[in-house]
Amino acid sequence: MIGQNDAGTPSRGEQIEAAEREAARRRLLAQAEADRIPVEETTRAVPDRRRHG
């Protein structure tokens, strides 16, 4: 395969790219968790009681 040596292991560049992708994935997950609003802090939707029509 392209980018792999005879032993079938990823090249050093591919290993670095994979590590960078994993680090970026972890950063995104950490940011999403930090931005998450716990369900206890959200308000429940209340149906609109006004008549339409």
Secondary structure by P-SEA (a helix, b strand, c coil): cccccccccccaaaaaaaaaaaaaaaaaaaaaaaacccccccccccccccccc
